[in-house]
Amino acid sequence: MPKFTYTVIDSGTGRERRGSIEGVNRGQATAILKQQGLALTAIELEAPKVPRRFPIRVRGKVASPTASRRWSGWGRSISRKELTIFTRQLATLVNAGMPLMRSLEVLKRQERNAVFGQVLGELATTIGSGGSFSDGLRQHPGIFDSLYLNMVKAGEAGGALGMVLDRLARFMEKSDRLKSRVKTAMIYPVIIMAVAGAILSVLMVFVVPKFEQIFSGLLRGQPLPQLTRGLLEVSNFIRGHAVLTLGALACGWMAFRLARRTPVGVRFMDWLFIKLPVLGELVLKSAVARFTRTLGSLLVSGVSILEALAIGRDTSGNVHIAAAIDHVHDQIKQGASMARPLEETGIFPGMVTGMIQVGEETGALAEMLGRIADTYDEEVDNAVAGLTSVIEPIMIVLMALVVGVIVIALFLPIVSVIQHLQ
């Protein structure tokens, strides 16, 4: 028989008390508690204990032990794209009038990812045993985050699960598009620099030494031009210390990765990301768009402002923005409005705080947050397009300058030989 965990208010002390009770379904368990004269505040289906075979990973994170796959062999990970597609398809089926349990079974049969198919089967089993959809999601925290869970809970409480799923699917699709654009803007210059570095390495290791042998035969002891001597010294150093150079680069990369995991390193890198001249503005705008869209979606779904801020803080992706949201959370808990604490943090742009203030005054905060997110999504698109168009010619000019210096350095001795022969 399913077991439910509950929270009640003790009539004698006025404090919360937690416990567990068995029942055929949630309704029967609730009725038993009410017959005992308890003031019920929350009741949830207790997650069943599933034998752990190996963990499911979502975006590189280990999921909960209950989210396991009971079949021989190794399973695939569940990608963000698969989760977004599932949410869109589930919203379509539910809004078309298909019962939730049957919708999950249909999606399970067509799911190609066996790991995700097992998860969908467990969700359908939870609903069939009397639990809610959110009870099933709670068993897989590594797949369905707090934002997903709380929006579904709000949709269940308001009897508008289909509408909330549709809103959640649109939110995930827009977030994925925004993340993809930002990654594109970041990856493009890195790829160009890597290709340029590879070309320069080939020139310095294989091409330049050949010219050194030619120069020693042509000049017959005459001194080389200073630019040529410098180029040859750099080439000889790279060839003679190739292992040392690669080791230093590897150690530097490992040190960066380790520092990124420390609190000080995280704070410094997150501060650097939002303070860089061009990329900093792009990172900040994308973070503001993600936060405002998350907050607006939660408020529209019926989640309280304090809980929505806590979830928005966890999805911000930057410790300094998260600290600013914490400050806003504490001030609202003390009775303040949202716009003033946001302005006090000094991180959020003035347009954001101004629009939020108007939204609070007009009682349309959720709608105003959605408009802010749309505005910043568009600004991120324009910034990415502008950044890409600027980076390409800059990289081409830099490559031309470097290659031009190498070519000049290699041809100067040949010009000297020609002048000497004349």
Secondary structure, 3 states (H helix, E strand, C coil): CCEEEEEEECCCCCCEEEEEEECCCHHHHHHHHHHCCCEEEEEEECCCCCCCCCECEECCEECCCCCECCCCCCCCCCCHHHHHHHHHHHHHHHHCCCCHHHHHHHHHHHCCCHHHHHHHHHHHHHHHCCCCHHHHHHCCCCCCCHHHHHHHHHHHHHCCHHHHHHHHHHHHHHHHHHHHHHHHHHHHHHHHHHHHHHHHHHHHHHHHHHHHHHHHHHHCCCCCCHHHHHHHHHHHHHHHCHHHHHHHHHHHHHHHHHHHHCHHHHHHHHHHHHHCCCHHHHHHHHHHHHHHHHHHHHHHHCCCHHHHHHHHHHCCCCHHHHHHHHHHHHHHHCCCCCHHHHHHHCCCCHHHHHHHHHHHHHCCHHHHHHHHHHHHHHHHHHHHHHHHHHHHHHHHHHHHHHHHHHHHHHHHHHHHHHHHHC
